[in-house]
């Protein structure tokens, strides 16, 4: 996915670092340090040199319990900084929940509106529709003054995901192109420590919305609790580690105070690979239990793949019952798609997949014929090959319903390493239906 932000475009397959520039006297970790225009500009330039592609300028503290400031005061703090940075060719984000402030900053050259209130205000949505700025839609229960007063959820991940999806839909209904929207689950905003931990350990669930996902965890109190670090300014190393984990789960924009340390940590980000899984032969004795037997084989494969070296399973789709393709004289399949982050090169990963297939009784007597387990590398980030051993991306992805449906479930709008976007338009084989469990 490409995130379009006025004259800038960011490829979500590579994490983008957004440097935090608080021009406030009372922000939780650096209040007052960059309150003057000169200090703010110097810090922004330093973050750009360290690798920030976006500078996020904020003139109102959003720390828990913070008192609101007037729009006039907020503009007095941010407008000259925004105008000067934009004139220097910097992609500027304005961090505000006030439409008048956002509009003035967009007119001054800001390319992104980062709204912690999630574009609840109709005036903010109208502004979004009237310009071409990128938009960050954040989740927050309540407002900064009240958000930590006993926040409650039945299922925090599902509720935050559905809220973000609904707010993005409101923007699209107002005329905003979806390619301009990024979502932020809002760790620490109207969430307890436990609720925030659930959110950040499930960032992949927000990828399912189909929008780029922001990781905004830098220096937050939950990191202090998790790592035992009292002072916010001492949390940069832990924040960078959390940012790396978030990007492995699929986040594509990282909001950070310490840009240099974050950029260095993100150099350890492993490429992703999508693996297709299928079974048409169930090792069960009782008739009528074939589908459950095939599901059991795929679950065993998932367990076995957990043991691969330098590899982490990030997401697994639902199971899909599908008609066989190519060789049709066989039972229906059960299929799924898995997303992993791996340090294994593609051909070494393939050898491990073959070993797992063999351990579960894979037979290769008939091309596309019955098999207990089939594991295919569908796509490997930034890797394209075409030889007898390995063709990547897999040449038949787009025509197979049993691949396209589960793949798009966990990776909406996925673009293959060769630049081709996966859609349902070319599907012609292997009709698939999700198995409800």
Secondary structure as UniProt FT lines:
FT   STRAND          2..5
FT   TURN            6..7
FT   STRAND          8..11
FT   TURN            12..13
FT   STRAND          16..22
FT   TURN            28..34
FT   HELIX           37..50
FT   STRAND          54..58
FT   TURN            64..65
FT   HELIX           71..87
FT   TURN            88..89
FT   STRAND          91..95
FT   HELIX           99..107
FT   TURN            108..109
FT   STRAND          112..115
FT   TURN            116..119
FT   HELIX           122..130
FT   STRAND          134..138
FT   TURN            144..148
FT   HELIX           156..173
FT   TURN            174..175
FT   HELIX           178..180
FT   STRAND          181..184
FT   TURN            187..188
FT   HELIX           193..200
FT   TURN            201..202
FT   HELIX           203..207
FT   TURN            208..209
FT   STRAND          212..215
FT   TURN            218..219
FT   HELIX           221..227
FT   HELIX           232..234
FT   HELIX           236..248
FT   TURN            249..250
FT   STRAND          253..256
FT   HELIX           259..266
FT   TURN            267..268
FT   STRAND          271..279
FT   TURN            287..288
FT   HELIX           290..305
FT   TURN            306..307
FT   TURN            309..310
FT   STRAND          311..316
FT   STRAND          320..322
FT   STRAND          333..342
FT   HELIX           346..359
FT   TURN            360..361
FT   TURN            367..368
FT   STRAND          374..380
FT   TURN            381..382
FT   STRAND          385..386
FT   STRAND          391..392
FT   TURN            395..399
FT   HELIX           401..410
FT   TURN            412..413
FT   TURN            417..418
FT   TURN            425..426
FT   STRAND          432..434
//
